[in-house]
Amino acid sequence: MALNTSTRTSVAAGSARRLAGPDVVRAVAMIGVVVMNYRGYLILRGGDRGAGWAADLFDPWEGPLSTRFAATFVLVAGVGVTLLTRRARSRPDRTTEMRWRLVRRGALLYVAGLFLDEIWRGTIIPYYGAMFVIAAALFTLGSRSILGIGAAAVGAGALIRMWVFWQIEDGADPSWLTAPPDGSLRGYVFDVFVNGTHPLLPWLGFFCCGIVLGRALSRPWWRAAALAVGGALTVAASLVSTFAASPFERVVLATTPNSRGAVYVASALGTALVAYASFDWLAERFPAPTEPFRRAGQLALSLYLAHILVFNFVVDWMGWVRPAGLATALMFALAFWVVGIVLATWWHRRLGRGPAERVYRAIGG
């Protein structure tokens, strides 16, 4: 989930207009996150996983849409960091202040995410927090260095996954890494970097690419480049995955999230780049129809927390929605978003920032 980190700045120097594209992309990605979360949590509550092309498409763990929306969120978060820090990078006297702001925001998200994880297992919030802390050191680096760090994170994630596979094949026990004691310092560190639902190895790669993408938004060719690179990555990853035959190759060359491999990252990053460029164009070309999404994107944190509270209230506490099949999950998510976008638009017009965003800014700076 990408937070509302972009400032009221345009890519053109001297303009104070807030870019609509990141907010619209954030809102659309949030819709997908809600759909996949509601689908997965209803299955975990006893719902029918189903069979057929539609069930496979919306499979929250192994389907072709699995984590694609979350990856887009992380990409937008990287863009937001660039927009937030643009003035600080051009004014060295503000660099230290901006570093501490990112650290405070990241620490707040990490701690809040740990508490949220107690009621919504697998939330992306603590991983976002860790990324923002790391962004405090990244935002002044050159684009090549940032891409290199992202590539290193992807490579490290893939190597760790391969090492775990080899350890198990050899009869060794890698549980010291993959299953550390709950509540231990080692457990918290390994969860953020290796074992969690969105570990920095390799998810930091999406974030770093977003930071660099944000720097390219002033170039007239950025959208065509994002579409070309994104399309090439997606097609290449799909082709490479077809060569998987052995168990080891099915791990290394898989495009599913659990593989944590470079092929998966290429595939997810490709779709995220295509989605970003496409919806950014729609936001620019059709500002009026996309206006509700722009406003909803600025309340992303509030809406993210709301979708968790709504699910727990409607499903777990009141039992108004029973765990069932795909149709139930899609209708539930649709109902949430129709109401959510209407309320977010009204709130933003009347009151500005959302309630969660106000707390986030007040504490995090």
GUZAGU-392648 format. One record per residue (C-alpha): residue number from 1; x, y, z. Coordinates in Angstrom, 3 decimals. Layout:
% residues N
nr, px, py, pz
NUM, X, Y, Z
...
***
This chain:
% residues 365
nr, px, py, pz
1, 0.000, 0.000, 0.000
2, 1.560, 3.312, -1.055
3, 0.989, 6.135, 1.310
4, 0.242, 9.752, 0.467
5, 3.894, 10.806, 0.436
6, 3.920, 13.017, -2.665
7, 4.051, 16.733, -2.023
8, 2.182, 19.523, -3.739
9, 4.751, 19.823, -6.458
10, 4.724, 19.278, -10.170
11, 7.530, 17.894, -12.184
12, 8.032, 21.280, -13.768
13, 10.128, 23.492, -11.534
14, 8.252, 26.219, -9.817
15, 4.798, 24.704, -10.158
16, 2.755, 23.993, -7.053
17, 0.224, 21.698, -8.703
18, -0.020, 18.230, -7.261
19, 0.346, 15.477, -9.826
20, -2.889, 13.548, -10.296
21, -1.286, 10.428, -11.784
22, 0.255, 8.925, -8.617
23, -2.989, 9.387, -6.678
24, -5.117, 7.786, -9.391
25, -2.722, 4.854, -9.779
26, -2.656, 4.453, -5.996
27, -6.463, 4.320, -5.834
28, -6.746, 1.780, -8.656
29, -4.076, -0.403, -7.066
30, -5.933, -0.149, -3.766
31, -9.067, -1.503, -5.438
32, -7.099, -4.554, -6.516
33, -5.592, -4.976, -3.054
34, -9.060, -4.976, -1.488
35, -10.340, -7.531, -3.991
36, -7.434, -9.905, -3.404
37, -7.473, -9.406, 0.372
38, -11.196, -10.040, 0.675
39, -10.876, -13.074, -1.574
40, -8.000, -14.507, 0.463
41, -9.432, -13.802, 3.896
42, -12.811, -15.257, 2.991
43, -11.032, -18.429, 1.871
44, -9.112, -18.514, 5.155
45, -12.441, -18.184, 6.962
46, -13.698, -21.297, 5.183
47, -14.784, -19.956, 1.809
48, -14.631, -21.984, -1.377
49, -11.399, -21.535, -3.324
50, -13.223, -22.796, -6.406
51, -12.005, -23.989, -9.784
52, -11.932, -22.683, -13.334
53, -10.338, -19.718, -15.053
54, -11.948, -17.049, -12.875
55, -10.971, -18.762, -9.624
56, -7.443, -19.213, -10.967
57, -7.254, -15.578, -12.061
58, -8.233, -14.285, -8.618
59, -6.308, -16.852, -6.623
60, -4.692, -14.645, -3.952
61, -1.595, -16.826, -3.544
62, -0.765, -18.382, -6.904
63, -2.924, -16.599, -9.481
64, -1.604, -14.242, -12.162
65, -2.974, -11.234, -10.236
66, -1.423, -12.267, -6.929
67, 0.561, -9.374, -5.377
68, 0.519, -7.432, -8.674
69, -1.561, -4.671, -7.114
70, 0.661, -4.572, -4.032
71, 3.750, -4.328, -6.263
72, 2.154, -1.367, -8.033
73, 1.527, 0.207, -4.633
74, 5.195, -0.130, -3.736
75, 6.206, 1.360, -7.085
76, 3.940, 4.362, -6.426
77, 5.435, 4.670, -2.940
78, 8.862, 5.058, -4.532
79, 7.519, 7.736, -6.875
80, 6.022, 9.487, -3.851
81, 9.362, 9.515, -2.061
82, 10.955, 11.232, -5.046
83, 8.222, 13.872, -5.173
84, 8.433, 14.405, -1.423
85, 12.209, 14.811, -1.385
86, 12.690, 16.728, -4.636
87, 13.216, 20.101, -2.993
88, 15.424, 18.615, -0.268
89, 17.721, 17.115, -2.917
90, 18.162, 20.550, -4.494
91, 18.707, 22.202, -1.086
92, 21.427, 20.461, 0.938
93, 20.459, 22.431, 4.056
94, 17.172, 20.490, 4.143
95, 18.639, 17.044, 3.517
96, 19.116, 16.079, 7.161
97, 15.636, 17.296, 8.056
98, 14.144, 15.188, 5.263
99, 16.115, 12.114, 6.293
100, 14.691, 12.328, 9.810
101, 11.197, 12.873, 8.470
102, 11.435, 9.667, 6.439
103, 12.860, 7.798, 9.428
104, 10.029, 9.005, 11.678
105, 7.391, 8.080, 9.134
106, 8.973, 4.711, 8.519
107, 9.312, 3.904, 12.209
108, 5.689, 4.903, 12.807
109, 4.463, 2.682, 9.978
110, 6.610, -0.222, 11.134
111, 5.424, -0.136, 14.741
112, 1.794, 0.477, 13.772
113, 2.068, -2.315, 11.213
114, 3.213, -4.802, 13.842
115, 0.115, -4.068, 15.910
116, -2.108, -4.190, 12.819
117, -0.631, -7.563, 11.899
118, -2.232, -9.013, 15.024
119, -5.689, -8.527, 13.500
120, -4.822, -8.588, 9.787
121, -2.075, -11.111, 9.171
122, 0.188, -10.319, 6.272
123, -0.427, -6.559, 6.163
124, 2.091, -4.685, 4.072
125, 2.339, -1.729, 6.482
126, 5.473, -2.794, 8.456
127, 7.341, -3.486, 5.215
128, 6.392, -0.026, 3.982
129, 7.802, 1.368, 7.186
130, 11.105, -0.407, 6.655
131, 11.265, 0.882, 3.076
132, 10.733, 4.467, 4.189
133, 13.537, 4.163, 6.730
134, 15.841, 2.879, 4.003
135, 14.646, 5.679, 1.707
136, 16.206, 8.143, 4.159
137, 19.589, 6.908, 2.955
138, 18.620, 6.376, -0.683
139, 17.015, 9.608, -1.878
140, 20.279, 11.554, -2.322
141, 21.983, 8.802, -4.320
142, 22.221, 8.752, -8.095
143, 19.668, 6.808, -10.097
144, 22.187, 4.164, -11.164
145, 23.159, 3.541, -7.555
146, 19.503, 3.218, -6.523
147, 18.797, 0.784, -9.351
148, 21.903, -1.156, -8.345
149, 20.652, -1.437, -4.762
150, 17.272, -2.569, -5.999
151, 18.881, -5.176, -8.253
152, 21.026, -6.376, -5.351
153, 17.909, -6.794, -3.204
154, 16.241, -8.820, -5.954
155, 19.338, -10.950, -6.452
156, 19.731, -11.548, -2.718
157, 16.110, -12.631, -2.421
158, 16.515, -15.084, -5.289
159, 19.769, -16.509, -3.892
160, 18.247, -17.005, -0.445
161, 15.280, -18.847, -1.956
162, 17.622, -21.091, -3.952
163, 19.784, -21.740, -0.883
164, 16.728, -22.757, 1.147
165, 15.695, -25.132, -1.651
166, 19.151, -26.735, -1.732
167, 19.242, -27.046, 2.045
168, 15.940, -28.908, 2.105
169, 16.989, -31.105, -0.819
170, 20.163, -32.053, 1.064
171, 18.217, -32.899, 4.195
172, 19.500, -29.893, 6.158
173, 17.315, -27.713, 8.354
174, 17.211, -23.987, 7.394
175, 14.580, -23.192, 10.027
176, 17.025, -20.904, 11.873
177, 16.413, -18.548, 8.939
178, 12.930, -19.463, 7.728
179, 11.234, -20.078, 11.090
180, 12.983, -18.108, 13.861
181, 11.287, -17.882, 17.283
182, 8.280, -15.562, 17.414
183, 8.972, -12.319, 19.219
184, 12.739, -12.643, 18.956
185, 14.953, -9.948, 17.474
186, 16.074, -12.439, 14.843
187, 12.442, -13.134, 14.048
188, 11.609, -9.480, 13.469
189, 14.687, -8.891, 11.304
190, 14.283, -12.021, 9.190
191, 10.566, -11.375, 8.783
192, 11.176, -7.923, 7.301
193, 13.995, -9.015, 5.017
194, 13.316, -12.656, 4.164
195, 10.244, -14.453, 5.471
196, 7.353, -12.014, 5.509
197, 4.597, -11.518, 2.997
198, 6.399, -8.572, 1.357
199, 10.063, -8.954, 2.397
200, 12.572, -6.333, 1.389
201, 14.510, -9.065, -0.371
202, 13.239, -8.747, -3.119
203, 10.451, -6.129, -2.651
204, 12.908, -3.286, -2.218
205, 13.472, -3.654, -5.961
206, 9.963, -2.325, -6.723
207, 10.516, 0.589, -4.362
208, 13.864, 1.552, -5.893
209, 12.418, 1.435, -9.396
210, 9.637, 3.739, -8.221
211, 12.169, 6.271, -6.910
212, 13.927, 6.314, -10.273
213, 10.621, 6.457, -12.168
214, 9.662, 9.514, -10.150
215, 12.820, 11.249, -11.340
216, 11.936, 10.531, -14.954
217, 8.458, 12.088, -14.866
218, 9.833, 15.391, -16.180
219, 11.011, 13.730, -19.374
220, 8.612, 13.672, -22.342
221, 9.508, 10.075, -23.134
222, 8.950, 8.563, -19.689
223, 5.519, 7.073, -20.368
224, 6.554, 5.383, -23.620
225, 9.684, 4.054, -21.902
226, 7.677, 2.698, -18.955
227, 5.250, 0.954, -21.300
228, 8.050, -0.509, -23.399
229, 10.171, -1.685, -20.477
230, 7.155, -2.954, -18.569
231, 5.790, -4.856, -21.538
232, 9.198, -6.354, -22.321
233, 9.718, -7.502, -18.730
234, 6.271, -9.089, -18.531
235, 6.617, -10.940, -21.843
236, 10.192, -12.045, -21.144
237, 9.294, -13.350, -17.680
238, 6.306, -15.253, -19.055
239, 8.443, -16.869, -21.763
240, 11.260, -17.775, -19.390
241, 8.832, -19.370, -16.920
242, 7.667, -21.823, -19.599
243, 11.111, -23.471, -19.577
244, 10.715, -24.624, -15.968
245, 10.787, -28.437, -15.901
246, 12.628, -29.671, -12.798
247, 11.556, -28.839, -9.220
248, 14.497, -26.446, -8.914
249, 13.586, -24.674, -12.157
250, 9.962, -24.391, -11.050
251, 11.226, -22.425, -8.049
252, 13.796, -20.274, -9.850
253, 11.759, -19.531, -12.967
254, 8.315, -19.164, -11.384
255, 6.271, -15.984, -11.700
256, 4.362, -16.632, -8.457
257, 5.134, -14.516, -5.342
258, 6.331, -17.407, -3.172
259, 9.261, -17.993, -5.516
260, 10.795, -14.646, -4.470
261, 12.907, -14.970, -7.611
262, 14.119, -12.554, -10.265
263, 11.625, -13.875, -12.837
264, 8.738, -13.122, -10.496
265, 10.048, -9.611, -9.824
266, 10.477, -8.958, -13.544
267, 6.928, -10.081, -14.221
268, 5.355, -8.082, -11.375
269, 7.485, -4.999, -12.062
270, 6.535, -5.163, -15.728
271, 2.809, -5.138, -15.014
272, 3.285, -2.370, -12.422
273, 5.098, -0.146, -14.936
274, 2.449, -0.720, -17.587
275, -0.320, -0.011, -15.072
276, 1.369, 3.149, -13.813
277, 1.917, 4.588, -17.282
278, -1.594, 3.671, -18.434
279, -3.526, 5.078, -15.496
280, -1.298, 8.144, -15.307
281, -2.241, 8.844, -18.935
282, -5.930, 8.374, -18.121
283, -5.610, 10.805, -15.205
284, -4.034, 13.397, -17.495
285, -6.369, 12.819, -20.439
286, -9.622, 12.504, -18.504
287, -9.299, 14.590, -15.330
288, -13.030, 14.839, -14.595
289, -13.915, 11.107, -14.689
290, -10.784, 10.203, -12.710
291, -11.290, 12.940, -10.112
292, -12.933, 10.596, -7.529
293, -9.984, 8.217, -7.847
294, -7.550, 11.091, -7.395
295, -9.239, 12.079, -4.159
296, -9.488, 8.472, -2.968
297, -5.780, 8.012, -3.677
298, -4.992, 10.833, -1.271
299, -6.869, 8.966, 1.465
300, -5.171, 5.630, 0.752
301, -4.066, 4.972, 4.329
302, -7.518, 5.724, 5.743
303, -9.179, 3.518, 3.126
304, -6.692, 0.715, 3.721
305, -7.429, 0.713, 7.452
306, -11.153, 1.037, 6.736
307, -11.242, -2.060, 4.539
308, -9.760, -4.070, 7.420
309, -12.256, -2.718, 9.956
310, -15.178, -3.265, 7.579
311, -14.170, -6.862, 6.926
312, -13.795, -7.677, 10.607
313, -17.085, -5.991, 11.481
314, -19.167, -7.395, 8.623
315, -17.678, -10.908, 8.494
316, -16.240, -11.740, 11.916
317, -18.397, -9.741, 14.314
318, -21.826, -9.442, 12.676
319, -21.736, -12.390, 10.278
320, -23.561, -10.431, 7.589
321, -21.223, -11.787, 4.908
322, -20.543, -15.512, 5.039
323, -17.330, -17.057, 3.677
324, -18.253, -18.297, 0.231
325, -16.906, -18.281, -3.291
326, -15.417, -15.765, -5.683
327, -18.691, -13.969, -6.426
328, -19.131, -13.079, -2.757
329, -15.612, -11.683, -2.506
330, -16.023, -9.593, -5.666
331, -19.400, -8.195, -4.609
332, -18.100, -7.441, -1.118
333, -15.071, -5.599, -2.510
334, -17.238, -3.749, -5.041
335, -19.638, -2.602, -2.323
336, -16.758, -1.391, -0.181
337, -15.268, 0.600, -3.017
338, -18.481, 2.206, -4.221
339, -19.105, 3.484, -0.697
340, -15.408, 4.157, -0.083
341, -14.880, 6.328, -3.151
342, -18.059, 8.317, -2.491
343, -17.097, 8.945, 1.132
344, -13.463, 9.679, 0.274
345, -14.504, 12.217, -2.360
346, -16.894, 13.930, 0.070
347, -14.339, 13.922, 2.886
348, -11.503, 15.273, 0.772
349, -13.623, 18.083, -0.639
350, -14.915, 19.111, 2.775
351, -12.087, 18.284, 5.165
352, -8.928, 17.672, 3.133
353, -6.657, 14.956, 4.496
354, -8.156, 11.745, 5.800
355, -8.188, 10.917, 9.522
356, -5.345, 8.407, 9.307
357, -3.317, 10.767, 7.127
358, -3.722, 13.545, 9.707
359, -2.347, 11.339, 12.479
360, 0.405, 10.088, 10.188
361, 1.510, 13.624, 9.311
362, 1.174, 14.901, 12.885
363, 3.465, 12.194, 14.282
364, 5.671, 11.451, 11.297
365, 6.124, 15.028, 10.112
***
